[in-house]
């Protein structure tokens, strides 16, 4: 059963769950707009600022954030220093849809102060749970309210009155705590997954570096030039594994010859890859959009399965991806086709590796614009292992990528779970068990 309530931003009644009530934010929290800027002024006390980006980019304000150093007067410090349990929201933005982004304060010291363009909410702990309030403010219902209440033309902002009048839905305090704890646990799982992905990316970068200069032996171990110097030989490029050869990149690949019209069949229905569709460093394709969907009209290169599609503009971004099928790429990219004896995934590793990236970045600036041409590409020389070792290197990289893919899939599921829980728990569509106590 439900009872009716009239939200302050809606002309028609909606149903609130039994036991829930709607109150203006001012009934459960004090709202203050900070005027502490980023300047350092003589005669003021040194402080650390919790700034706009700290709030916008984090669900929780923690000790791990690197806060900006500034100064503030003693009255400003007294009024705007943070306390554990505070909720900070963004009050200004270039668009009305970025306003009202909340962060819950988990860490506070005497010198940590709320900065400019933020609203500091100090909840009444006997009336509202801080975790719950932060998530309630972040709910789509209140996001819509803040967007409607924002004023401005080129920059939008909220008044103290608009924030204080925000219609907050409150279940009983213990239910608030249960909801806040459940959503915090999801946030913790998301944070752990994101940290693991970041670590895996670092591991992959280190692995890629070692594999390209040391290789991997028959036992699946990366060679060690100190422990086993007999496994290495001197070369014009320095110490390389025995059995590796020194050759130019272009001697081991085929470059594209001629372009096609992306408006013609069958090309119009093929995916068209542009530099913006490729993630830097990782070799991942971010978008699969056809030439017709992109409205392509100028000539494009054709690529096939096993080709490495490399962005020849701004090579310092290290953008390349391995093609799994037929498609087109923009004129700002080269499809590099590996010759016999070159494993496609090893070729991708070479293109994404630091030696080629440094080379391409250096030579591409000769014309004043960061773009590498065919003649410059022909200058790059590197070491090439036998094909069977290329396969082992490719397998090691692929194993690392599969591990990262698995964590990223779990992260996607966690985000979906969080979205569903916020929609259900913060609206009362799903209730926590009655009488469940929170320690």
N, C-alpha and C positions, 0 to 999 in steps of 0.2 A: 504494500500500500504506500501511496505517496501523498504529500500535501502540496498545494500550489503556492508558488512564490512568484513575485514579479521582479526580475532582475532590473537593475537601475539603467541598463543600456538597451533594454528591449521593451517594445510596446505590448507584447503579448505574453501571457503567463506561461511558465514552464513548471515542470514538476520536480520538486526536491524530494530526496528520500526521507522517510520518516526518521525523525531525530536530528536531521540536518537543518541548518538555518543559513540565511544569507545576511551578511552584515557589510557595511562599508569598511574598507581597510582601516580607516581611522579608529574603528571600535576595538581593534586588536593590535595596532601597531602605530608608533609615532613616526612621522615622515619628516625628514630634513633634507634640504638640497645643499650639497657641499659647494663652497666657493673657494676651496683650496686649490690654487693653480700649481703649475709645474716649475715655477720660478724659484730661484734661490736668492733670498733677500737678507741683507745684513741686519743684524739685530733680532732675527727670528731664530727659532729653534730648529735643529735638524730633525727631519722626519722622513719616513718612507711612505710613499703614496700608493694606495690601491687605485689604479687608474681604470679608465673605460675598457681598455683591451683586456685587463685582468679579469674583469667581470664578464665581458662579452664572450671570452674564450674558455671560461671555466665554470663548471657547476658549483664548485666549492673553492673558497679562498683558503689556501693552505700555505704552510711554510715553504713549500717547494717553489712557489712563484718568486721570481726575481723582481722585487718591488723597486720602483724608481726613487731616487733620493732627491729631496727638495727641502724647503723650509716652510714653517707655518708659525703664526702667532699663538700664544698660549690660549687665548679664547677659542681660536679655531681648533686647536688640539683637544681642548676640553669638550668641544661640541661635536667634533667629527671623528674622534678616535674610535677604532673598531672594538667591538666586544664579540666574543664567541656567541653565536646564536643570532647575530644581526643578519639581515638580508639586504643586499645591495642590488639596485636595478639601474639599467641604463635609462636615462630620461631624454636624451637627444640622439638624433641620427639623420643621415641623408635620406632615409626612407621611413615612412611611418610604421613599417613592418619589423624594424629592428629595435623598436622602442619597448621597454619593459622587460628586457632580458635579465633574469635574476641569477644571483649567486649567493649561496649560504656561507657565512663566515665561520670557518673551523679553526682559524688561527688569529690571534690578536696579541699585540704588545702595546706598551705605552706610546711608542713612536710610530705606530702604523695608523695612518689617517685615510679617510675616504676622500678621493680626489674629485676634481671638477667634472661636470656633465653626468654626475651620478646622484641617485637618491638613496639616502641611508634610512632603512626601515628598522626600527627597534621594536621587536614583538613583545607583547605582554605574555610572558611564559606561562601564566596561569590560564590564558585564554586560547593560545594558539601554539602549535608546535612549529619550530623554525624550519625544519626539513619540509614539513607539509606545506607551510606558507610559501616557501620558495618554489615548490613544484606547482602549487595552485596558481601562483602568479605566472608561471611558465606555461600553463594550460592554454589551449587554443581559444577557449572562451574569453579569457582575459586578454590574450594577445589581440583578439578582434576588438575588444573594448578600448585598449590603449591606442590601436591604429585609428579608431574613429575619433578619439579624443585629442589626437595630436594636432598641433597647429604649426603652420609654416608653409613656405613655398619651395625654397631650395634646401632648407634644413628644418626638420620637424622636432617639436619638443612637447613635453607634458608639463602642465602646471601642478603645483602642490595639491590644488583642489581636485584635479582630475585623478591623481594617484590616490589621494586620501579617500576619494569616493568610489574607488574600484570595488565592484561587488564580489566579495569573497564568500565562497561556500564552505561552511564549517560543519563537519560531523562532530560528535563528542570527542573530547581531548584524547582519550585513549585510542580511539579509532584513527585520529590524525597521526598519532605516533606510530601506529602500525603501518599506515600508508607511507609515511615518511621513511620508515625503516626499510620497507620493501623496495621503494624506489631508490634509496641510497645503496642497497645491496646490488641492484642492477647497475647503478653508476659505477660501483667499485669493480664489478666484473668487466664492464666496458673499459674502464681505465687500465685494468690488468691486461686485457687483450690488446689494447692499443700499445701498451708498453712492450709487450712480447713481440708485436709486429715490428716496432721500432728496433728492438734488439735483433730480430731476425734479419732486418735490412742491413744492420751493421755487420752481422756475421756473414751475410752474403757478399757484401762489398769486400771484406777481408778474404773470404774464400776465393772470390773471383781474382783478386790480386795475386794470391799465392798460386792458384792454378795456372795463371798465364805466365808466371816466371819460373815456377818449380815443377809444374806438371803433377801427375799422379801415377804411381807405379802399378805393377800388376796386382799387388795386394790391396789396392785401393787407398794407399797412404800417400800423402803429399811428400815429395822428396825434400830432404834436408841437406843443403850444401855444406853445412858444418859437420854433421855426423857422417855424411857419405859424400865426400868431395869427388870420389871416383865416378859418381853418377852425373857429373857435370863437365862441361867443356867451355873453353874460352871462345868468344865470338866478338864480332864488331859491336854487338849490342851488350857485351858483358858476359857474365856467366849464364849459360843456358843448359838444360838437360841434354845429355848425350842422345844422339839420334834425331834431334830437332834440327831444322834447316832455317836459314835466313832467306826470306823472299819478300818481295813487295806484295802489298795487299791486292793490287789489281791483277797480279799474275795468277791469283787463286780465285778470282771471281769474274763474272761477266756483268758489264754495266748495261743499262737499258739503251736501246737503239730506237729512236722515234717515239712519237706520242699518238694517242688516239683521241677521238672526239667523244667526250663523256655523254653527249646528248643522243648518241646512236645506240641501237641494240647490238649486242647484249650489254654493252658497257654501262648504259644508264641504270641498269638494275644491279650492278655490282657495287660493293661497298667502296667508298672513297676515303682513303686515309690521308689526313693532313697532320702537320706537326702538333696541333692542339689536341689531337685524338690520342696521343702517345704520352705516357707518363715518363718523366725524366728518370734516368738511371736504372729503373727496374725492368724495362723491356715489356711493359704491359700496355695492351690496347684498351683505352678508356671508352671509346665509342665506336659503334658499327653503324654507319649511316650511308645509304646509297647515294650515288652521284645525282640521281633525279631528286631525291629528298633535299640535297644540298643546293640544287639549282646550278650545278656545275656547267660551264660553257666553254672553258678554255682547255687546251690539250693536257692530257694526263698520261702518266706512265702505267703500263700494265705490270702487275706482279703475279707470281704463281706460288703454289705451296713450297715452302722451304726457302723462299727468298727472305732476305733481311732488308726491311724497309727503314732507311736511314734518313733522318732530317739533316739536310746539308746547310740549313740556315741556323744560326746561333748554336754551333756545335758544342759550345760549353754546357748546354743543357743536357747533353748526352741522351738523345731521343732516338731509339731504334726498337723495332719490334719484329718478331719472327712471324711470317705469314703462314696461316694454316690452310689457305685456299686461294682461289683467284680473286683479283680485285684491282682497283686503281689507286694510285697515290698521286698527290699533288706534285706540281713541278718543283716544289720546294723540298722534295724528297727524292732519293735514289733507291730503286729496288736493286739490291746487290744479290746476284745469283751465284751460289757457291759452285765451283767447278768440281769435277770428280776428285775424290780424295779430301774434300773439305766437308766436315759435318756442319749442317746449318746452325745448330745451337752453339757450336764452338765459334763459328763466324760471328754470331750475335755477341758472344762474350768478348771477342776481340774488339768489336765496334763499341761496346759499352765500357771497355776497360780503360783505365787511367792513361796508359801510354798513347793510345789513339786519340783519346779526348784531349790530352795536352797538345799533341801534334796538330789536330784539326783546329783547335781554338787559336793556336799561334799563327798558322798559315792563313786562316780564313780572314784575318784582319789586314792582310797585305793591301787589299783594295779599299780599306776603310769601312767595309760593311762585313759583319760576321757571316760569311758564306763560303763554303769550300767548293771548288770546282773540280772538274775531272783531272786537269793537269796537276793540281795540288794533291789530289787524292793519290795520284800515281807515285808521289814521293814517299809515301809511308811504307816503311820496312819493318817487319816484325818476325818473330820466331814461330815456326810451325811444327807441332809434334806429328808423329805418324797418325794415320787415321784411327787406329785402334785406341790410341791414347786420347785422341779428340773425343771419341765416344765415351771413354771413362770420365773425362772432364765434363762433358755434356750431362752425363748421368748424375754426377755429383751436384751440379748446379740445379738440375731438374728436381732432385730430391729436396733441396733447400727450398725451391719455389713451391713444391707441393705442400710442404709444411706451412709455409706462409699462407698459401691459398686456404688451407684448412682453418687456420686461425681467423683469416679475414671472413670466411663464411660464417664462423661462429660469431664474429663481431656483428655481421649483418643481422643475424638472428637475434642477438641481444638488443640491437637498436629497435628492431621490430617489436620485440617483447616489451621494451620500455615504452614505446609509443602506444601499444595496446593497453598496458597497465595504467599509463597516465590517463588515457581516455576513459577507462573503466573505473579506476579507483577514485579519481578526482572528481568524477561526476556522480559517484554513488551507484553506477550501474552494477558494479560488483562490490559487495560488502565484505569486510574482514569479519572473521568469526566474533560473535558477541561474547563479551566477557574475557577475551584474550588480553592478558596483561603484558605490558612492556616494562622490562627492568630499567 
